[in-house]
Amino acid sequence: METGKMPKITKDCVETVVDKKFLRVFDLKYEEGKHYFDATRRPIDKLVAPMGEEEFKAMTPDAVSCVVIVELPGKEPMLLFSYEYRYPTGRFLLSVPAGLMDPEDQEKDNPLIETAKREIFEETGIVVDEKRDEIFVINNLLFSSPGMTDESNGLVCVKLRLDNLDMLDQTGAVGQEFFDGFEFVTKEKAKELIKAGVDDKGHFYSVYTWAALMYFISDLWK
């Protein structure tokens, strides 16, 4: 392929390889005899590759990941993580509250904020109160790994101003979700986790956990 020449992928180029409820694989035949495979959650009519420029710029992410900062009286702010079982790794990994955007979220004025509030409640038992707490979008859409998928996450920051942590609860997990406790991380501890590249169990963590750690120590949330 010539340098600077962009393959044009249209809907006619797309062929379905796998079509399951939560995973699809499409063959993007971008040139005669040339193929590129896209693993995605999206149905064929929502694929990113054939989108026009305006549709691409207006798209919403598949999921939302949350940078949750807890502020308790008399204590320094802490980043809230949980240990969530991740099937592809076969382990509980240090994770941010996160989840897929539901169709009903898409109908709201701010789909990312609605998804974030719902996921935080399901995974922590905490109800985000916008009169007490602060919630805002860090980034509308980040591609997870565009070399193999068009899957994307929006990043939302939530500052919880709580009196205590008595409401913490992981029994609201739905579907295939499994959790094994919470982890509260100070700024100093966040730096240690970034430098180590693993959690206290010696396990690697996701890029969204790394992003939350970096955002926290950078003080951009303040």
Phi and psi in degrees as a GROMACS rama.xvg file:
@    title "Ramachandran Plot"
@    xaxis  label "Phi"
@    yaxis  label "Psi"
@TYPE xy
-68.4251  145.92  GLU-2
-61.5652  130.552  THR-3
87.1277  -9.7936  GLY-4
-85.9688  119.548  LYS-5
-97.3432  122.508  MET-6
-62.0695  138.539  PRO-7
-96.5889  114.423  LYS-8
-103.39  116.512  ILE-9
-109.929  171.76  THR-10
-60.6941  -29.1747  LYS-11
-70.3417  -18.1458  ASP-12
-81.1572  -13.7744  CYS-13
-93.0686  128.634  VAL-14
-125.541  132.91  GLU-15
-77.3006  129.423  THR-16
-105.23  -47.265  VAL-17
-133.872  136.68  VAL-18
-138.005  92.1355  ASP-19
-114.824  172.761  LYS-20
-60.0573  -45.1188  LYS-21
-111.652  2.79853  PHE-22
-151.818  135.419  LEU-23
-134.689  150.563  ARG-24
-127.151  129.439  VAL-25
-121.501  144.729  PHE-26
-94.878  114.274  ASP-27
-95.0114  94.6709  LEU-28
-82.7185  84.7624  LYS-29
-78.094  -17.835  TYR-30
-148.832  164.156  GLU-31
-57.2882  119.278  GLU-32
78.4333  5.40502  GLY-33
-120.238  135.514  LYS-34
-130.741  147.573  HIS-35
-139.753  129.577  TYR-36
-99.7294  137.936  PHE-37
-122.194  114.03  ASP-38
-91.2769  127.058  ALA-39
-151.549  159.091  THR-40
-88.6529  -14.6578  ARG-41
-80.4886  143.464  ARG-42
-70.1419  166.03  PRO-43
-60.5802  -31.2285  ILE-44
-80.6177  -4.82015  ASP-45
-114.802  7.89687  LYS-46
-58.2575  144.738  LEU-47
-77.9177  -40.245  VAL-48
-53.8049  -42.9205  ALA-49
-83.0912  -1.21997  PRO-50
-63.2555  143.951  MET-51
-72.5306  168.158  GLY-52
-60.9165  -43.655  GLU-53
-69.1511  -39.8888  GLU-54
-64.11  -40.5396  GLU-55
-60.8031  -44.1976  PHE-56
-70.5667  -21.5507  LYS-57
-100.893  0.156421  ALA-58
-68.482  154.693  MET-59
-104.307  156.416  THR-60
-75.4115  165.256  PRO-61
-73.0267  -31.2215  ASP-62
-148.998  171.98  ALA-63
-129.648  132.65  VAL-64
-111.73  139.671  SER-65
-115.408  131.229  CYS-66
-93.0881  103.3  VAL-67
-105.323  117.474  VAL-68
-111.9  125.067  ILE-69
-102.471  127.154  VAL-70
-115.142  112.926  GLU-71
-109.944  149.562  LEU-72
-56.9623  128.56  PRO-73
76.2077  6.10799  GLY-74
-124.594  154.871  LYS-75
-73.2711  152.598  GLU-76
-58.9496  146.292  PRO-77
-132.064  147.49  MET-78
-89.7798  132.283  LEU-79
-97.7459  120.669  LEU-80
-121.78  167.795  PHE-81
-134.339  163.078  SER-82
-96.7573  110.176  TYR-83
-112.388  137.302  GLU-84
-72.8182  123.862  TYR-85
-111.141  111.893  ARG-86
-57.9958  -43.6977  TYR-87
-64.266  -20.8239  PRO-88
-102.055  -15.3034  THR-89
69.0433  25.943  GLY-90
-148.258  161.06  ARG-91
-81.0006  122.197  PHE-92
-113.722  148.759  LEU-93
-64.3281  117.035  LEU-94
-136.577  152.91  SER-95
-86.7978  155.25  VAL-96
-59.6659  129.561  PRO-97
-161.252  160.753  ALA-98
-179.599  167.371  GLY-99
-69.5567  149.492  LEU-100
-79.4371  122.881  MET-101
-78.1339  154.676  ASP-102
-55.3146  -37.8678  PRO-103
-68.3853  -26.1918  GLU-104
-63.6962  -34.8359  ASP-105
-62.9677  -24.1546  GLN-106
-84.2309  -8.77004  GLU-107
-81.7931  165.314  LYS-108
-63.9244  -36.6618  ASP-109
-131.981  88.7887  ASN-110
-57.2489  -36.9456  PRO-111
-67.1591  -42.1242  LEU-112
-64.8945  -43.2121  ILE-113
-63.3735  -42.3313  GLU-114
-63.4289  -43.347  THR-115
-60.923  -46.5505  ALA-116
-62.4952  -42.126  LYS-117
-65.5505  -44.9345  ARG-118
-66.3622  -39.5466  GLU-119
-62.5293  -42.2738  ILE-120
-64.3733  -44.8518  PHE-121
-64.0127  -37.2202  GLU-122
-96.3328  -15.8072  GLU-123
-128.93  -16.9085  THR-124
82.1073  0.770153  GLY-125
-90.3181  128.808  ILE-126
-92.3058  119.059  VAL-127
-73.0244  123.21  VAL-128
-108.928  109.229  ASP-129
-70.3475  -10.9649  GLU-130
-81.9303  -27.4565  LYS-131
-101.085  -42.5262  ARG-132
-98.3465  176.79  ASP-133
-127.68  134.282  GLU-134
-140.64  131.65  ILE-135
-154.83  160.641  PHE-136
-85.0832  127.706  VAL-137
-83.3965  -48.7829  ILE-138
-148.355  128.33  ASN-139
-66.3728  -32.0983  ASN-140
-164  127.097  LEU-141
-127.146  128.854  LEU-142
-75.8748  135.89  PHE-143
-70.3526  -50.4615  SER-144
-160.483  79.9291  SER-145
-66.635  0.511559  PRO-146
-79.0546  -15.1777  GLY-147
-140.116  -9.0825  MET-148
-154.311  155.436  THR-149
-100.146  11.6818  ASP-150
-60.6835  143.788  GLU-151
-142.826  156.029  SER-152
-130.372  138.96  ASN-153
-89.0175  151.593  GLY-154
-110.426  127.09  LEU-155
-124.02  136.882  VAL-156
-101.425  134.436  CYS-157
-128.424  121.894  VAL-158
-104.544  109.927  LYS-159
-94.697  120.914  LEU-160
-104.565  94.2649  ARG-161
-112.899  154.315  LEU-162
-82.3884  -32.0888  ASP-163
-160.268  -177.508  ASN-164
-116.042  25.5642  LEU-165
-64.2014  -24.4037  ASP-166
-82.314  -6.16254  MET-167
-58.5574  131.21  LEU-168
-159.873  133.135  ASP-169
-111.03  12.8271  GLN-170
-79.6249  -5.61166  THR-171
-83.6366  4.21195  GLY-172
-57.7772  138.78  ALA-173
-117.081  156.544  VAL-174
61.2262  -123.802  GLY-175
-94.1417  12.3541  GLN-176
-78.7452  136.585  GLU-177
-136.609  137.075  PHE-178
-127.763  156.642  PHE-179
-139.756  57.2944  ASP-180
95.4283  169.317  GLY-181
-107.371  162.183  PHE-182
-137.475  124.895  GLU-183
-106.719  127.778  PHE-184
-121.443  120.911  VAL-185
-78.4443  172.348  THR-186
-61.2575  -42.5594  LYS-187
-64.1182  -42.1657  GLU-188
-66.4394  -36.0336  LYS-189
-60.2821  -40.9237  ALA-190
-63.1232  -40.231  LYS-191
-61.9128  -42.9037  GLU-192
-66.0635  -37.3378  LEU-193
-65.5883  -45.7629  ILE-194
-65.4892  -37.8285  LYS-195
-73.0294  -33.7031  ALA-196
77.0822  1.85488  GLY-197
-142.537  164.843  VAL-198
-83.6102  -172.402  ASP-199
-69.7305  -13.421  ASP-200
-91.0323  -1.79351  LYS-201
83.2518  14.8576  GLY-202
-98.3803  142.627  HIS-203
-68.2094  156.794  PHE-204
-126.726  172.965  TYR-205
-79.4619  164.851  SER-206
-65.5657  -26.6642  VAL-207
-75.5853  -29.7753  TYR-208
-65.6327  -44.1734  THR-209
-60.697  -42.2744  TRP-210
-63.0721  -40.2902  ALA-211
-64.1015  -43.5297  ALA-212
-60.2391  -45.093  LEU-213
-66.6132  -41.3634  MET-214
-64.2973  -39.0717  TYR-215
-64.7381  -51.104  PHE-216
-72.4148  -19.2229  ILE-217
-76.4429  -14.5048  SER-218
67.6365  14.9655  ASP-219
-66.0322  -19.8027  LEU-220
-75.7313  -14.72  TRP-221
